[in-house]
């Protein structure tokens, strides 16, 4: 269905130089259409 998407991305854990990021994408009708989980290195700086 065309229309706006609502996205929610968050990081709950940052430890040992890594972070875990979770995401959800909801369509205009309120249906969950995608989920994601990513493990990434924390940038140095």
ROVEX-983389 format. One line per field, with one value per residue: residue number from 1; residue in three letters; x, y, z of N, C-alpha, C, O in turn. Coordinates in nm, 2 decimals. Example, Ala and Ser with C-alpha at 12.3 -4.5 7.8 and 13.67 -1.06 7.14 Angstrom:
! residues 2
num: [1|2] $
residu: [ALA|SER] $
n.px: [1.32|1.28] $
n.py: [-0.57|-0.22] $
n.pz: [0.78|0.71] $
ca.px: [1.23|1.37] $
ca.py: [-0.45|-0.11] $
ca.pz: [0.78|0.71] $
c.px: [1.32|1.29] $
c.py: [-0.33|0.00] $
c.pz: [0.78|0.79] $
o.px: [1.42|1.34] $
o.py: [-0.33|0.11] $
o.pz: [0.85|0.80] $
This chain:
! residues 45
num: [1|2|3|4|5|6|7|8|9|10|11|12|13|14|15|16|17|18|19|20|21|22|23|24|25|26|27|28|29|30|31|32|33|34|35|36|37|38|39|40|41|42|43|44|45] $
residu: [UNK|UNK|UNK|UNK|UNK|UNK|UNK|UNK|UNK|UNK|UNK|UNK|UNK|UNK|UNK|UNK|UNK|UNK|UNK|UNK|UNK|UNK|UNK|UNK|UNK|UNK|UNK|UNK|UNK|UNK|UNK|UNK|UNK|UNK|UNK|UNK|UNK|UNK|UNK|UNK|UNK|UNK|UNK|UNK|UNK] $
n.px: [0.08|0.07|0.21|0.30|0.57|0.65|0.93|1.13|1.43|1.67|1.94|2.03|2.24|2.58|2.89|3.22|3.33|3.14|2.81|2.46|2.19|1.85|1.56|1.24|0.98|0.69|0.38|0.14|-0.10|-0.06|0.06|0.33|0.60|0.87|1.16|1.47|1.80|2.12|2.47|2.74|3.06|3.18|3.26|3.59|3.71] $
n.py: [-0.12|0.22|0.51|0.69|0.58|0.47|0.48|0.32|0.32|0.19|0.18|-0.04|-0.16|-0.10|-0.23|-0.35|-0.24|-0.28|-0.23|-0.29|-0.26|-0.21|-0.22|-0.11|-0.10|0.06|0.06|0.29|0.19|0.09|-0.16|-0.38|-0.39|-0.44|-0.56|-0.51|-0.61|-0.53|-0.57|-0.38|-0.22|0.02|0.34|0.48|0.77] $
n.pz: [0.00|-0.09|0.06|0.37|0.57|0.90|1.10|1.35|1.51|1.73|1.97|2.21|2.35|2.41|2.41|2.47|2.24|2.04|1.90|1.92|1.71|1.66|1.45|1.33|1.08|1.00|0.81|0.66|0.74|0.99|1.00|1.07|0.86|0.82|0.99|1.16|1.26|1.37|1.41|1.50|1.47|1.71|1.62|1.64|1.80] $
ca.px: [0.00|0.15|0.19|0.41|0.63|0.71|1.05|1.19|1.56|1.73|2.05|2.02|2.36|2.71|2.98|3.33|3.36|3.03|2.68|2.35|2.09|1.73|1.48|1.11|0.92|0.54|0.32|0.03|-0.22|-0.01|0.12|0.47|0.64|1.01|1.24|1.62|1.90|2.26|2.58|2.84|3.17|3.17|3.36|3.68|3.73] $
ca.py: [0.00|0.34|0.60|0.71|0.48|0.52|0.40|0.33|0.25|0.22|0.10|-0.07|-0.21|-0.07|-0.29|-0.41|-0.19|-0.32|-0.19|-0.36|-0.17|-0.28|-0.13|-0.15|-0.01|0.04|0.13|0.38|0.12|0.04|-0.29|-0.39|-0.44|-0.48|-0.55|-0.53|-0.61|-0.51|-0.56|-0.29|-0.17|0.15|0.42|0.54|0.91] $
ca.pz: [0.00|-0.09|0.17|0.46|0.66|1.03|1.14|1.48|1.52|1.86|2.02|2.36|2.41|2.35|2.49|2.41|2.10|1.95|1.93|1.86|1.66|1.62|1.38|1.29|0.99|1.00|0.70|0.69|0.81|1.12|0.99|1.07|0.73|0.82|1.11|1.13|1.37|1.32|1.51|1.43|1.55|1.75|1.56|1.73|1.77] $
c.px: [0.09|0.12|0.31|0.45|0.68|0.82|1.09|1.32|1.62|1.85|2.04|2.15|2.48|2.81|3.10|3.36|3.25|2.90|2.58|2.24|1.97|1.64|1.34|1.06|0.77|0.48|0.21|-0.09|-0.18|0.04|0.27|0.51|0.79|1.07|1.39|1.69|2.04|2.36|2.69|2.95|3.14|3.28|3.46|3.70|3.72] $
c.py: [0.12|0.43|0.62|0.59|0.54|0.42|0.43|0.25|0.29|0.13|0.08|-0.10|-0.16|-0.13|-0.35|-0.37|-0.22|-0.25|-0.27|-0.26|-0.25|-0.18|-0.19|-0.05|-0.05|0.12|0.22|0.32|0.07|-0.10|-0.29|-0.46|-0.48|-0.47|-0.57|-0.54|-0.61|-0.51|-0.49|-0.26|-0.02|0.23|0.48|0.69|1.00] $
c.pz: [0.00|0.03|0.26|0.53|0.79|1.06|1.28|1.49|1.66|1.89|2.17|2.42|2.33|2.45|2.41|2.27|2.00|1.99|1.86|1.83|1.61|1.55|1.34|1.19|0.98|0.88|0.75|0.76|0.95|1.12|0.99|0.93|0.72|0.96|1.07|1.26|1.31|1.43|1.43|1.53|1.59|1.69|1.67|1.70|1.89] $
o.px: [0.18|0.01|0.42|0.37|0.73|0.80|1.09|1.31|1.61|1.86|2.03|2.16|2.49|2.82|3.07|3.42|3.27|2.88|2.60|2.20|1.99|1.64|1.34|1.08|0.74|0.53|0.18|-0.16|-0.27|0.06|0.33|0.47|0.83|1.03|1.42|1.65|2.07|2.33|2.73|2.93|3.09|3.40|3.41|3.69|3.74] $
o.py: [0.13|0.42|0.57|0.50|0.65|0.30|0.54|0.13|0.41|0.02|0.18|-0.08|-0.17|-0.08|-0.40|-0.44|-0.19|-0.22|-0.32|-0.19|-0.34|-0.06|-0.31|0.07|-0.16|0.23|0.23|0.39|0.02|-0.16|-0.20|-0.57|-0.55|-0.39|-0.64|-0.49|-0.68|-0.44|-0.52|-0.26|0.05|0.19|0.52|0.73|1.12] $
o.pz: [0.08|0.09|0.22|0.56|0.79|1.06|1.33|1.48|1.70|1.83|2.24|2.54|2.21|2.56|2.30|2.19|1.88|2.11|1.75|1.92|1.53|1.59|1.32|1.20|0.96|0.85|0.87|0.82|1.02|1.23|0.93|0.90|0.62|1.04|0.97|1.37|1.21|1.54|1.32|1.65|1.50|1.70|1.78|1.58|1.87] $
